[in-house]
Every structure is written in structure tokens, then in C-alpha cells.
Amino acid sequence: MTKKSLTRALVLLLVVGGFALAACTPEEQAAVLAHIRTQQAATGGDRFANAISDAGLQRLRHCESRGNYGAVSKSGSYRGAYQFSRSTWNSVASKHYPHLRGTDPASAAPYDQDRMARALWATGGPRNWPVCSRRV
């Protein structure tokens, strides 16, 4: 599906959803909005939450580091659960999570490492993990 057709489908979904929500009672509307807020809270409002499934992320993490968020490669060049180089980590952080720029990937919180991996997957796809992405 092209980006243009995906955008059209999303707009159509939003329009139809808006009409459907307008036809609901105030109680039903409140329930729908509460569900949306719950989903946003569950993902931390992370815009890349759906870039890769939780199961896919787990398989990637296990392949890269056996799931060890504090992992460091023998050379020290690749760090954390997803084996980020510091330059890649800082590049992704600069674009999406500036507060993480300069943080050692191996000492970053698991939640932050997962968010950074999702952002990198969303923007660069599986090519950033040439071996382990095949298992996702």
C-alpha cells in the first residue's frame, strides 16, 4: 500500500468514525473516549508504538542481546538490548527523543530502549538489524 493510499484510507476511517461517534449517546461517546485515553496511556503516547509488534520487538531483543538491556558487545561498540551504536542512538534521539541524546544505550531504561528501537524500526525498517530482523 502506498503512503498516499494509506493516508486516504486513514482519512476515510476518521470521517466514518466521526459520523459513527456522533450517532452515539453521550454515555457511549464518553466510553469510546475513555478507551482511547486508556490506549494512549498504555503506549505512553509513543507515536511509534505500532511500528513493530511487541512480539517482534521481543524476538529482535532476544536475538540481539538475549534480552539483556545492559548488554555490551565485546568491542564495546554496540550497547543495550538492541545493540545500538552510540552514533545511531544519538541520531535517533536527536530526531525523536532529545532528552535521550548522550545517554549510554546500555544504561538507558528498558522502556526508553524499546521506544528507541521502535523509532529506528519505523524510520529505517529492518535494515538496521541485518541479521536479527529476519526473526521478527
N, CA, C and O of each residue as an XYZ file, in Angstrom:
544
protein
N       0.848     -1.163      0.000
C       0.000      0.000      0.000
C       0.900      1.234      0.000
O       1.845      1.322      0.784
N       0.602      2.179     -0.880
C       1.416      3.386     -0.949
C       1.052      4.327      0.192
O       0.003      4.185      0.820
N       1.916      5.270      0.444
C       1.683      6.236      1.508
C       0.428      7.059      1.217
O      -0.345      7.376      2.120
N       0.240      7.399     -0.065
C      -0.920      8.195     -0.455
C      -2.219      7.422     -0.222
O      -3.178      7.977      0.315
N      -2.260      6.155     -0.618
C      -3.481      5.372     -0.423
C      -3.719      5.080      1.054
O      -4.867      5.001      1.491
N      -2.653      4.920      1.822
C      -2.784      4.720      3.257
C      -3.370      5.969      3.911
O      -4.232      5.871      4.785
N      -2.905      7.134      3.488
C      -3.423      8.392      4.015
C      -4.908      8.534      3.690
O      -5.701      8.923      4.548
N      -5.280      8.221      2.459
C      -6.697      8.291      2.068
C      -7.547      7.350      2.908
O      -8.632      7.722      3.357
N      -7.061      6.141      3.120
C      -7.806      5.169      3.920
C      -7.963      5.664      5.357
O      -9.026      5.492      5.954
N      -6.936      6.265      5.910
C      -6.992      6.790      7.270
C      -7.995      7.927      7.368
O      -8.780      7.987      8.315
N      -7.973      8.828      6.395
C      -8.925      9.942      6.392
C     -10.353      9.409      6.315
O     -11.229      9.870      7.046
N     -10.586      8.453      5.445
C     -11.915      7.858      5.316
C     -12.345      7.215      6.632
O     -13.486      7.374      7.067
N     -11.432      6.499      7.253
C     -11.729      5.867      8.531
C     -12.086      6.910      9.585
O     -13.023      6.711     10.358
N     -11.357      8.007      9.624
C     -11.633      9.067     10.594
C     -12.989      9.718     10.337
O     -13.732      9.997     11.278
N     -13.310      9.957      9.081
C     -14.598     10.566      8.739
C     -15.739      9.640      9.134
O     -16.679     10.062      9.807
N     -15.661      8.385      8.721
C     -16.703      7.411      9.057
C     -16.790      7.243     10.569
O     -17.885      7.201     11.130
N     -15.646      7.147     11.223
C     -15.630      7.019     12.677
C     -16.243      8.215     13.362
O     -16.939      8.075     14.368
N     -15.985      9.407     12.814
C     -16.577     10.623     13.380
C     -18.087     10.610     13.290
O     -18.772     10.985     14.241
N     -18.619     10.174     12.132
C     -20.076     10.079     11.980
C     -20.645      9.029     12.926
O     -21.696      9.241     13.531
N     -19.967      7.916     13.054
C     -20.439      6.858     13.946
C     -20.438      7.338     15.391
O     -21.373      7.057     16.141
N     -19.395      8.059     15.783
C     -19.319      8.566     17.151
C     -20.387      9.615     17.400
O     -20.953      9.676     18.491
N     -20.674     10.450     16.392
C     -21.705     11.481     16.540
C     -23.084     10.860     16.739
O     -23.952     11.472     17.362
N     -23.294      9.661     16.220
C     -24.580      8.986     16.353
C     -24.740      8.301     17.709
O     -25.817      7.792     18.021
N     -23.695      8.283     18.505
C     -23.739      7.625     19.814
C     -24.365      8.540     20.860
O     -24.418      9.759     20.698
N     -24.832      7.922     21.924
C     -25.324      8.685     23.067
C     -24.127      9.324     23.771
O     -22.993      8.894     23.558
N     -24.352     10.332     24.597
C     -23.227     10.925     25.341
C     -22.475      9.893     26.192
O     -21.256      9.984     26.341
N     -23.184      8.930     26.741
C     -22.529      7.895     27.550
C     -21.625      7.018     26.690
O     -20.519      6.663     27.096
N     -22.114      6.670     25.483
C     -21.309      5.856     24.564
C     -20.087      6.632     24.081
O     -18.997      6.072     23.965
N     -20.269      7.913     23.801
C     -19.134      8.750     23.384
C     -18.080      8.809     24.489
O     -16.883      8.705     24.223
N     -18.541      8.975     25.731
C     -17.614      9.033     26.866
C     -16.851      7.714     26.996
O     -15.658      7.717     27.297
N     -17.532      6.587     26.772
C     -16.873      5.280     26.866
C     -15.815      5.125     25.779
O     -14.728      4.612     26.046
N     -16.119      5.561     24.561
C     -15.156      5.482     23.463
C     -13.939      6.350     23.767
O     -12.801      5.912     23.604
N     -14.184      7.580     24.209
C     -13.063      8.479     24.521
C     -12.230      7.946     25.682
O     -11.007      8.088     25.678
N     -12.875      7.333     26.677
C     -12.129      6.734     27.793
C     -11.250      5.586     27.292
O     -10.119      5.418     27.749
N     -11.777      4.799     26.352
C     -10.985      3.702     25.777
C      -9.774      4.250     25.024
O      -8.674      3.711     25.146
N      -9.966      5.302     24.257
C      -8.855      5.916     23.519
C      -7.797      6.426     24.486
O      -6.604      6.221     24.260
N      -8.215      7.085     25.558
C      -7.255      7.589     26.549
C      -6.494      6.437     27.212
O      -5.296      6.551     27.470
N      -7.186      5.335     27.487
C      -6.544      4.163     28.085
C      -5.474      3.605     27.151
O      -4.382      3.253     27.595
N      -5.788      3.525     25.853
C      -4.826      3.026     24.873
C      -3.619      3.951     24.776
O      -2.487      3.481     24.668
N      -3.850      5.261     24.812
C      -2.736      6.209     24.759
C      -1.863      6.088     26.001
O      -0.639      6.174     25.912
N      -2.486      5.891     27.153
C      -1.708      5.736     28.387
C      -0.887      4.455     28.352
O       0.246      4.426     28.832
N      -1.459      3.394     27.782
C      -0.755      2.106     27.717
C       0.486      2.182     26.849
O       1.468      1.489     27.113
N       0.458      3.010     25.821
C       1.612      3.142     24.938
C       2.478      4.335     25.313
O       3.480      4.618     24.656
N       2.082      5.035     26.379
C       2.847      6.205     26.790
C       2.760      7.327     25.772
O       3.610      8.217     25.752
N       1.740      7.291     24.927
C       1.610      8.310     23.899
C       2.708      8.212     22.849
O       2.935      9.161     22.099
N       3.381      7.087     22.792
C       4.500      6.904     21.869
C       3.990      6.771     20.442
O       3.232      5.850     20.135
N       4.396      7.675     19.580
C       3.895      7.665     18.199
C       4.407      6.483     17.387
O       3.880      6.208     16.308
N       5.418      5.781     17.877
C       5.957      4.621     17.157
C       5.502      3.300     17.776
O       6.052      2.245     17.459
N       4.513      3.352     18.645
C       4.084      2.155     19.378
C       3.680      1.013     18.458
O       3.815     -0.152     18.832
N       3.195      1.318     17.277
C       2.733      0.262     16.376
C       3.704     -0.019     15.233
O       3.350     -0.721     14.285
N       4.901      0.507     15.307
C       5.880      0.302     14.226
C       6.299     -1.158     14.115
O       6.547     -1.660     13.019
N       6.374     -1.822     15.236
C       6.744     -3.236     15.295
C       5.974     -3.822     16.474
O       5.852     -3.182     17.519
N       5.465     -5.012     16.312
C       4.656     -5.617     17.379
C       5.511     -5.887     18.615
O       6.738     -5.946     18.539
N       4.846     -6.049     19.739
C       5.562     -6.389     20.973
C       6.303     -7.713     20.808
O       7.434     -7.864     21.270
N       5.655     -8.666     20.144
C       6.293     -9.974     19.927
C       7.505     -9.835     19.012
O       8.536    -10.467     19.244
N       7.386     -9.013     17.979
C       8.510     -8.776     17.075
C       9.660     -8.100     17.791
O      10.824     -8.447     17.586
N       9.330     -7.136     18.632
C      10.358     -6.441     19.406
C      11.051     -7.404     20.365
O      12.266     -7.335     20.555
N      10.281     -8.290     20.961
C      10.867     -9.280     21.877
C      11.816    -10.215     21.126
O      12.900    -10.522     21.622
N      11.420    -10.668     19.942
C      12.289    -11.554     19.154
C      13.573    -10.828     18.742
O      14.658    -11.406     18.785
N      13.443     -9.565     18.344
C      14.612     -8.771     17.969
C      15.551     -8.610     19.161
O      16.761     -8.797     19.040
N      14.988     -8.266     20.296
C      15.774     -8.067     21.525
C      16.471     -9.357     21.934
O      17.640     -9.335     22.319
N      15.768    -10.475     21.855
C      16.365    -11.761     22.240
C      17.517    -12.126     21.301
O      18.556    -12.612     21.748
N      17.334    -11.895     20.021
C      18.386    -12.213     19.050
C      19.616    -11.325     19.263
O      20.749    -11.804     19.222
N      19.383    -10.037     19.489
C      20.493     -9.092     19.619
C      21.273     -9.267     20.918
O      22.500     -9.164     20.922
N      20.568     -9.531     22.027
C      21.251     -9.495     23.326
C      20.757    -10.531     24.322
O      21.054    -10.441     25.514
N      20.010    -11.508     23.843
C      19.374    -12.474     24.745
C      18.435    -11.764     25.715
O      18.161    -12.263     26.807
N      17.941    -10.584     25.303
C      17.001     -9.823     26.124
C      17.642     -9.011     27.227
O      16.945     -8.501     28.104
N      18.956     -8.882     27.199
C      19.690     -8.179     28.249
C      19.797     -6.687     27.907
O      20.522     -6.302     26.990
N      19.071     -5.864     28.648
C      19.084     -4.421     28.393
C      20.439     -3.782     28.711
O      20.739     -2.699     28.208
N      21.233     -4.416     29.512
C      22.547     -3.882     29.853
C      23.688     -4.462     29.030
O      24.857     -4.246     29.349
N      23.358     -5.196     27.975
C      24.378     -5.878     27.167
C      25.322     -4.889     26.483
O      24.920     -3.810     26.047
N      26.586     -5.294     26.407
C      27.608     -4.526     25.690
C      28.401     -5.530     24.854
O      28.825     -6.567     25.363
N      28.601     -5.223     23.576
C      29.351     -6.128     22.712
C      30.791     -6.221     23.194
O      31.255     -5.369     23.952
N      31.499     -7.260     22.751
C      32.889     -7.448     23.169
C      33.744     -6.230     22.852
O      34.626     -5.875     23.633
N      33.498     -5.592     21.726
C      34.277     -4.409     21.343
C      33.815     -3.157     22.078
O      34.522     -2.150     22.104
N      32.631     -3.221     22.674
C      32.063     -2.055     23.345
C      31.344     -1.106     22.393
O      30.810     -0.083     22.820
N      31.330     -1.439     21.116
C      30.734     -0.549     20.112
C      29.214     -0.598     20.085
O      28.569      0.383     19.714
N      28.637     -1.725     20.473
C      27.192     -1.904     20.402
C      26.662     -2.160     21.795
O      27.210     -2.966     22.547
N      25.574     -1.456     22.133
C      25.184     -1.399     23.527
C      23.676     -1.518     23.704
O      22.898     -1.054     22.870
N      23.283     -2.141     24.795
C      21.872     -2.255     25.135
C      21.213     -3.468     24.508
O      21.853     -4.257     23.814
N      19.925     -3.599     24.766
C      19.164     -4.762     24.313
C      19.116     -4.878     22.798
O      19.010     -5.982     22.263
N      19.194     -3.744     22.101
C      19.084     -3.752     20.643
C      20.419     -3.469     19.967
O      20.487     -3.273     18.754
N      21.471     -3.451     20.766
C      22.839     -3.282     20.276
C      22.997     -2.042     19.385
O      23.462     -2.125     18.248
N      22.599     -0.905     19.935
C      22.778      0.373     19.265
C      24.229      0.800     19.314
O      24.900      0.600     20.326
N      24.723      1.382     18.239
C      25.983      2.121     18.332
C      25.609      3.467     18.955
O      24.461      3.901     18.856
N      26.558      4.112     19.584
C      26.257      5.409     20.193
C      25.827      6.430     19.140
O      24.959      7.263     19.403
N      26.428      6.370     17.955
C      26.077      7.347     16.922
C      24.641      7.140     16.434
O      23.916      8.111     16.219
N      24.230      5.891     16.260
C      22.848      5.633     15.839
C      21.878      6.048     16.936
O      20.860      6.686     16.667
N      22.193      5.686     18.161
C      21.348      6.073     19.301
C      21.174      7.588     19.328
O      20.053      8.085     19.431
N      22.275      8.315     19.237
C      22.196      9.773     19.312
C      21.456     10.375     18.128
O      20.768     11.386     18.270
N      21.595      9.765     16.970
C      20.876     10.248     15.792
C      19.365     10.082     15.970
O      18.603     11.011     15.704
N      18.935      8.916     16.414
C      17.508      8.678     16.636
C      17.001      9.578     17.761
O      15.927     10.170     17.652
N      17.772      9.679     18.834
C      17.366     10.523     19.958
C      17.221     11.975     19.526
O      16.260     12.638     19.915
N      18.142     12.472     18.742
C      18.082     13.872     18.296
C      16.791     14.166     17.546
O      16.212     15.243     17.692
N      16.347     13.218     16.752
C      15.145     13.420     15.930
C      13.847     13.205     16.709
O      12.852     13.887     16.460
N      13.855     12.255     17.656
C      12.591     11.832     18.257
C      12.515     11.968     19.779
O      11.440     12.242     20.314
N      13.603     11.788     20.466
C      13.611     11.830     21.934
C      14.858     12.582     22.411
O      15.784     11.967     22.941
N      14.889     13.893     22.229
C      16.105     14.666     22.512
C      16.655     14.494     23.936
O      17.859     14.628     24.158
N      15.790     14.203     24.876
C      16.267     14.032     26.253
C      17.152     12.788     26.410
O      17.839     12.646     27.421
N      17.139     11.891     25.423
C      17.966     10.680     25.497
C      19.307     10.829     24.786
O      20.143      9.928     24.858
N      19.526     11.942     24.106
C      20.790     12.161     23.411
C      21.926     12.173     24.427
O      21.853     12.864     25.443
N      22.969     11.408     24.148
C      24.119     11.340     25.041
C      24.016     10.255     26.101
O      24.986      9.985     26.810
N      22.863      9.638     26.213
C      22.678      8.546     27.174
C      23.330      7.280     26.621
O      23.217      6.989     25.430
N      24.000      6.541     27.473
C      24.557      5.244     27.066
C      23.391      4.286     26.859
O      22.621      4.059     27.792
N      23.236      3.717     25.668
C      22.119      2.800     25.441
C      22.037      1.667     26.464
O      20.939      1.257     26.840
N      23.163      1.167     26.911
C      23.172      0.054     27.863
C      22.704      0.462     29.250
O      22.324     -0.396     30.046
N      22.725      1.748     29.553
C      22.257      2.191     30.864
C      20.892      2.867     30.790
O      20.350      3.272     31.819
N      20.336      2.992     29.602
C      19.005      3.589     29.455
C      17.948      2.627     29.985
O      18.133      1.410     29.968
N      16.863      3.179     30.444
C      15.753      2.364     30.954
C      15.222      1.461     29.844
O      15.224      1.846     28.675
N      14.767      0.263     30.205
C      14.200     -0.636     29.194
C      13.116      0.025     28.338
O      13.076     -0.170     27.123
N      12.249      0.796     28.964
C      11.185      1.482     28.229
C      11.792      2.398     27.161
O      11.308      2.440     26.030
N      12.838      3.124     27.518
C      13.480      4.026     26.554
C      14.179      3.256     25.441
O      14.141      3.670     24.282
N      14.811      2.152     25.781
C      15.455      1.337     24.739
C      14.408      0.798     23.767
O      14.629      0.783     22.556
N      13.271      0.357     24.299
C      12.199     -0.133     23.433
C      11.679      0.983     22.534
O      11.462      0.765     21.343
N      11.477      2.175     23.092
C      10.994      3.308     22.282
C      11.976      3.671     21.192
O      11.578      3.960     20.063
N      13.249      3.660     21.517
C      14.270      3.993     20.518
C      14.305      2.940     19.417
O      14.445      3.283     18.243
N      14.181      1.667     19.776
C      14.165      0.602     18.767
C      12.939      0.732     17.874
O      13.038      0.562     16.659
N      11.788      1.030     18.460
C      10.576      1.224     17.658
C      10.733      2.409     16.705
O      10.325      2.334     15.546
N      11.322      3.497     17.192
C      11.523      4.675     16.338
C      12.473      4.351     15.192
O      12.227      4.743     14.051
N      13.550      3.642     15.487
C      14.502      3.277     14.439
C      13.858      2.326     13.434
O      14.086      2.449     12.230
N      13.062      1.387     13.917
C      12.377      0.458     13.018
C      11.391      1.234     12.136
O      11.299      0.980     10.935
N      10.659      2.172     12.729
C       9.656      2.938     11.978
C      10.292      3.796     10.899
O       9.713      3.978      9.828
N      11.457      4.316     11.167
C      12.086      5.243     10.218
C      13.078      4.573      9.275
O      13.346      5.094      8.192
N      13.620      3.439      9.665
C      14.628      2.791      8.825
C      14.337      1.350      8.491
O      15.001      0.750      7.647
N      13.341      0.796      9.156
C      12.968     -0.583      8.878
C      13.978     -1.599      9.361
O      14.862     -1.283     10.158
N      13.846     -2.807      8.882
C      14.670     -3.916      9.370
C      16.131     -3.831      8.959
O      16.958     -4.549      9.520
N      16.477     -2.984      8.006
C      17.873     -2.930      7.536
C      18.857     -2.538      8.639
O      20.060     -2.767      8.513
N      18.343     -1.949      9.715
C      19.223     -1.555     10.821
C      19.692     -2.739     11.656
O      20.638     -2.630     12.436
N      19.015     -3.874     11.482
C      19.390     -5.120     12.170
C      19.463     -6.198     11.094
O      18.546     -7.012     10.984
N      20.526     -6.224     10.300
C      20.568     -7.088      9.121
C      20.427     -8.576      9.399
O      19.901     -9.301      8.554
N      20.866     -9.047     10.524
C      20.747    -10.478     10.844
C      19.476    -10.756     11.623
O      18.676    -11.604     11.228
N      19.287    -10.061     12.709
C      18.186    -10.385     13.627
C      16.820     -9.961     13.113
O      15.811    -10.502     13.567
N      16.748     -9.025     12.192
C      15.433     -8.605     11.689
C      14.722     -9.739     10.966
O      13.499     -9.713     10.829
N      15.465    -10.727     10.507
C      14.857    -11.879      9.814
C      13.995    -12.700     10.762
O      13.145    -13.471     10.317
N      14.206    -12.541     12.055
C      13.454    -13.316     13.050
C      12.197    -12.589     13.534
O      11.407    -13.141     14.300
N      12.025    -11.375     13.089
C      10.895    -10.566     13.571
C       9.605    -10.959     12.891
O       8.556    -10.381     13.177
